[in-house]
């Protein structure tokens, strides 16, 4: 007689989430840490529902309608929009000239002396100096750079281009080096051990496997540069932001609405380009 298979009855479902105590504890700990920060910033969102705040908000929003659509104003917006995109693109181009060499210099995977263990003293010192330079570049926001450069080169897009180049050069260099170091290093190290130069190891080892992530992040930063170029216009760096600042000071809500719609279209265009590039590299 064959033994009958005994089917184990499933365990009954727990009456409550077994992890609820930990979630409650960590939620309470997060609130306890967040509360002093909210107190320090005098965070009071309930003021938005105050009668005076509601009235001012409604009046502000009503001033946006209808948007300004006169031919003369649209021509002005088109010219300033082109200047804004040009400022962001030129700033990103200069930032890439800063970021790519510095990223390669501080990428440990491309160090020949690190193939056999600890990096040699001189390459290590150079790597730390480059990392310090990247920290210095990105530690000062582009708005602060623009305020300084406006006093040096005067009002206009030049200050905005240089401000974006310096700050984004530090940001791109840091992230590029982290992306390159997080990838698979076996192919790159094999190329270096067989006598390839660092540029050859980068071009045939690191770049192919990380190209998609590098391009996606670069396009995202170009989108951020467009937003930054608008903000830089408020300090005299030209472009759409300077025109937006003037319209807001004149309480021209229709003009502000039109420029905000154009700004939305710019960000949507950057997002579309990023998506197409990712599909092309997939």
MIFIKOL-175534 format. One line per 5 residues: number of its first residue (from 1); their letters; for each residue x, y, z of C-alpha. Coordinates in nm, 4 decimals, decimal comma. Layout:
# MIFIKOL-175534
NUM	A	X:Y:Z; ...
# end
This chain:
# MIFIKOL-175534
1	XXXXX	0,0000:0,0000:0,0000; 0,1438:0,3363:-0,1049; 0,1762:0,6016:0,1636; -0,0670:0,8838:0,1214; 0,0820:1,2313:0,0730
6	XXXXX	0,0046:1,4505:0,3642; -0,0750:1,8093:0,2655; 0,0252:2,0603:0,5296; -0,2546:2,3002:0,6078; -0,1599:2,6629:0,5399
11	XXXXX	-0,0739:2,8717:0,8404; -0,3485:3,1138:0,9377; -0,2966:3,4723:0,8256; -0,1815:3,7014:1,1056; -0,4506:3,9204:1,2530
16	XXXXX	-0,2286:4,2300:1,2223; 0,0727:4,3418:1,0236; 0,3769:4,1904:1,1986; 0,5868:4,4956:1,1080; 0,3425:4,7535:1,2430
21	XXXXX	0,5383:4,8182:1,5608; 0,8574:4,9008:1,3730; 0,6715:5,1273:1,1320; 0,5049:5,3135:1,4180; 0,8390:5,3539:1,5962
26	XXXXX	1,0270:5,4874:1,2936; 0,7379:5,7135:1,1945; 0,7377:5,8618:1,5443; 1,1165:5,9012:1,5369; 1,0963:6,0813:1,2004
31	XXXXX	0,8298:6,3179:1,3340; 1,0362:6,3843:1,6460; 1,3344:6,4800:1,4288; 1,1249:6,6805:1,1850; 0,9389:6,8859:1,4435
36	XXXXX	1,2387:7,1023:1,5529; 1,3129:7,1719:1,1858; 0,9567:7,2858:1,1257; 0,9767:7,5050:1,4333; 1,3030:7,6597:1,3167
41	XXXXX	1,1546:7,7475:0,9773; 0,8301:7,8796:1,1314; 0,6362:7,6447:0,9026; 0,2689:7,7402:0,9213; 0,0732:7,6022:0,6216
46	XXXXX	-0,2601:7,6888:0,7840; -0,1903:8,0529:0,6974; -0,2808:7,9652:0,3380; -0,6432:7,9329:0,4508; -0,6498:8,2696:0,6197
51	XXXXX	-0,9110:8,5028:0,4732; -0,6557:8,7614:0,3607; -0,4346:8,4922:0,2058; -0,7273:8,3440:0,0131; -0,8260:8,6860:-0,1156
56	XXXXX	-0,4727:8,7726:-0,2269; -0,4325:8,4335:-0,3940; -0,7613:8,4665:-0,5826; -0,6736:8,8171:-0,6995; -0,3290:8,7023:-0,8114
61	XXXXX	-0,4694:8,4100:-1,0101; -0,7407:8,6246:-1,1697; -0,4733:8,8591:-1,3005; -0,3348:8,5730:-1,5124; -0,6446:8,5752:-1,7329
66	XXXXX	-0,6420:8,6307:-2,0163; -0,2766:8,5586:-2,1115; -0,0988:8,8261:-2,3125; -0,1061:8,7171:-2,6775; -0,0270:9,0326:-2,8715
71	XXXXX	0,2076:8,9852:-3,1667; 0,4641:9,2294:-3,0267; 0,4749:9,0595:-2,6881; 0,4922:8,7092:-2,8365; 0,7861:8,8181:-3,0519
76	XXXXX	0,9580:8,9487:-2,7388; 0,8898:8,6231:-2,5533; 1,0198:8,4178:-2,8465; 1,3417:8,6183:-2,8550; 1,3961:8,5896:-2,4773
81	XXXXX	1,3066:8,2199:-2,4824; 1,5695:8,1563:-2,7477; 1,8187:8,3518:-2,5395; 1,7295:8,1425:-2,2338; 1,7771:7,8135:-2,4200
86	XXXXX	2,1026:7,9424:-2,5684; 2,2246:8,0434:-2,2228; 2,1436:7,7014:-2,0777; 2,2976:7,5139:-2,3712; 2,6149:7,7222:-2,3783
91	XXXXX	2,6502:7,6889:-2,0011; 2,6071:7,3109:-2,0233; 2,8620:7,2888:-2,3041; 3,1212:7,4711:-2,0948; 3,0232:7,2591:-1,7935
96	XXXXX	3,0957:6,9433:-1,9942; 3,4396:7,0784:-2,0851; 3,5038:7,1154:-1,7117; 3,3302:6,7995:-1,5909; 3,4534:6,5291:-1,8292
101	XXXXX	3,8311:6,5713:-1,7741; 3,7880:6,6149:-1,3992; 3,5589:6,3103:-1,3787; 3,8148:6,0952:-1,5599; 4,0921:6,2188:-1,3322
106	XXXXX	3,9087:6,1259:-1,0132; 3,7658:5,7910:-1,1332; 3,9505:5,5216:-0,9419; 3,8725:5,2491:-1,1959; 4,0929:5,4267:-1,4527
111	XXXXX	4,3946:5,4402:-1,2201; 4,6764:5,2105:-1,3318; 4,8420:5,2189:-0,9883; 4,5192:5,0960:-0,8247; 4,5146:4,7746:-1,0315
116	XXXXX	4,7364:4,5974:-0,7814; 4,5718:4,7265:-0,4651; 4,6376:5,0586:-0,2979; 4,6671:5,3647:-0,5218; 5,0081:5,5295:-0,5354
121	XXXXX	5,0654:5,8479:-0,3359; 5,0884:6,0953:-0,6265; 4,7764:5,9718:-0,8152; 4,5897:5,9599:-0,4859; 4,6856:6,3203:-0,4080
126	XXXXX	4,5796:6,4322:-0,7587; 4,2491:6,2480:-0,7222; 4,1770:6,4139:-0,3872; 4,2690:6,7580:-0,5247; 4,0301:6,7104:-0,8184
131	XXXXX	3,7541:6,5952:-0,5849; 3,8151:6,9068:-0,3742; 3,7890:7,1255:-0,6849; 3,4568:6,9632:-0,7785; 3,3298:7,0270:-0,4268
136	XXXXX	3,4350:7,3916:-0,4480; 3,2617:7,4407:-0,7835; 2,9284:7,2906:-0,6824; 2,9251:7,4257:-0,3277; 2,8377:7,7745:-0,4538
141	XXXXX	2,4909:7,7856:-0,6161; 2,4654:7,9241:-0,9665; 2,2633:8,2168:-0,8340; 2,5550:8,3232:-0,6124; 2,7996:8,2776:-0,8999
146	XXXXX	2,5744:8,4982:-1,1142; 2,5619:8,7707:-0,8493; 2,9422:8,7722:-0,8383; 2,9910:8,7516:-1,2152; 2,7394:9,0263:-1,2907
151	XXXXX	2,9721:9,2616:-1,1035; 3,2670:9,1342:-1,3075; 3,1312:9,1071:-1,6627; 2,8243:9,3276:-1,6267; 2,4570:9,2610:-1,6895
156	XXXXX	2,3625:9,0128:-1,9584; 2,3714:8,6433:-2,0503; 2,7497:8,6100:-2,0138; 2,7218:8,6037:-1,6354; 2,4470:8,3408:-1,6584
161	XXXXX	2,6457:8,1178:-1,8933; 2,9534:8,1264:-1,6695; 2,7465:8,0709:-1,3546; 2,5827:7,7595:-1,5026; 2,9171:7,6339:-1,6345
166	XXXXX	3,0924:7,6555:-1,2985; 2,8197:7,5064:-1,0800; 2,7114:7,2384:-1,3256; 3,0711:7,1508:-1,4032; 3,1138:7,0506:-1,0395
171	XXXXX	2,7826:6,8629:-1,0308; 2,8390:6,6754:-1,3561; 3,1967:6,5839:-1,2675; 3,0929:6,4321:-0,9347; 2,8009:6,2324:-1,0744
176	XXXXX	2,9936:6,1186:-1,3839; 3,2730:5,9780:-1,1684; 3,0225:5,7990:-0,9439; 2,8412:5,6492:-1,2434; 3,1684:5,5282:-1,3943
181	XXXXX	3,2879:5,3765:-1,0673; 2,9575:5,1984:-1,0014; 2,9719:5,0046:-1,3295; 3,1411:4,6732:-1,4003; 3,5164:4,7322:-1,3810
186	XXXXX	3,6440:4,3969:-1,5104; 3,6638:4,4930:-1,8790; 3,8292:4,8265:-1,8021; 4,0886:4,6723:-1,5731; 4,1639:4,4008:-1,8303
191	XXXXX	4,2243:4,6650:-2,0957; 4,4580:4,8575:-1,8654; 4,6508:4,5425:-1,7745; 4,7021:4,4669:-2,1424; 4,8620:4,8033:-2,2130
196	XXXXX	4,5689:5,0190:-2,3220; 4,5730:5,3857:-2,2319; 4,3246:5,5326:-1,9864; 4,1283:5,6962:-2,2706; 4,1110:5,3650:-2,4576
201	XXXXX	3,9957:5,1860:-2,1425; 3,7338:5,4531:-2,0919; 3,6141:5,4498:-2,4529; 3,5940:5,0706:-2,4899; 3,5295:4,9641:-2,1314
206	XXXXX	3,3443:5,2164:-1,9176; 3,1641:5,4305:-2,1729; 2,9631:5,1629:-2,3602; 2,8064:5,0181:-2,0462; 2,7316:5,3576:-1,8858
211	XXXXX	2,6431:5,5678:-2,1912; 2,2678:5,5503:-2,1343; 2,2873:5,6659:-1,7744; 2,5394:5,9389:-1,8569; 2,3290:6,0805:-2,1403
216	XXXXX	2,0079:6,0619:-1,9395; 2,1654:6,2527:-1,6512; 2,3178:6,5076:-1,8884; 1,9836:6,5821:-2,0535; 1,8233:6,6081:-1,7096
221	XXXXX	2,0879:6,8616:-1,6087; 2,0238:7,0538:-1,9308; 1,6595:7,0725:-1,8257; 1,7731:7,1994:-1,4837; 1,9981:7,4515:-1,6594
226	XXXXX	1,6968:7,5899:-1,8451; 1,5187:7,6392:-1,5129; 1,8314:7,7928:-1,3631; 1,8731:8,0327:-1,6551; 1,5208:8,1630:-1,5897
231	XXXXX	1,6037:8,2191:-1,2218; 1,9352:8,3852:-1,3115; 1,7428:8,6416:-1,5130; 1,6102:8,7825:-1,1856; 1,9616:8,9002:-1,0961
236	XXXXX	2,0307:9,0614:-1,4332; 2,1627:8,7660:-1,6318; 1,9157:8,8240:-1,9147; 1,6770:8,5866:-2,0841; 1,3192:8,4952:-2,0035
241	XXXXX	1,3731:8,5356:-1,6296; 1,4628:8,9028:-1,6581; 1,1502:8,9680:-1,8624; 0,9432:8,7679:-1,6129; 1,0848:8,9734:-1,3271
246	XXXXX	0,9880:9,2959:-1,5027; 0,6341:9,1769:-1,5729; 0,5846:9,0676:-1,2118; 0,7025:9,4052:-1,0839; 0,4545:9,5750:-1,3168
251	XXXXX	0,1747:9,3411:-1,1969; 0,1185:9,2289:-1,5570; -0,0406:8,8940:-1,4781; -0,1293:8,8144:-1,8385; 0,2329:8,8485:-1,9444
256	XXXXX	0,3441:8,6319:-1,6524; 0,0912:8,3628:-1,7504; 0,2186:8,3555:-2,1082; 0,5812:8,3206:-1,9987; 0,4937:8,0480:-1,7492
261	XXXXX	0,3241:7,8531:-2,0282; 0,6344:7,8922:-2,2436; 0,8492:7,7790:-1,9543; 0,6292:7,4695:-1,9106; 0,6707:7,3937:-2,2811
266	XXXXX	1,0499:7,4182:-2,2515; 1,0640:7,1690:-1,9659; 0,8260:6,9347:-2,1518; 1,0517:6,9563:-2,4591; 1,3572:6,8640:-2,2516
271	XXXXX	1,1685:6,5694:-2,1018; 1,0659:6,4542:-2,4525; 1,4246:6,4721:-2,5781; 1,5480:6,2753:-2,2767; 1,2895:6,0029:-2,3351
276	XXXXX	1,3758:5,9685:-2,7046; 1,7460:5,9455:-2,6270; 1,6877:5,6726:-2,3690; 1,4810:5,4740:-2,6220; 1,7496:5,5176:-2,8873
281	XX	2,0153:5,3802:-2,6517; 1,8005:5,0945:-2,5202
# end
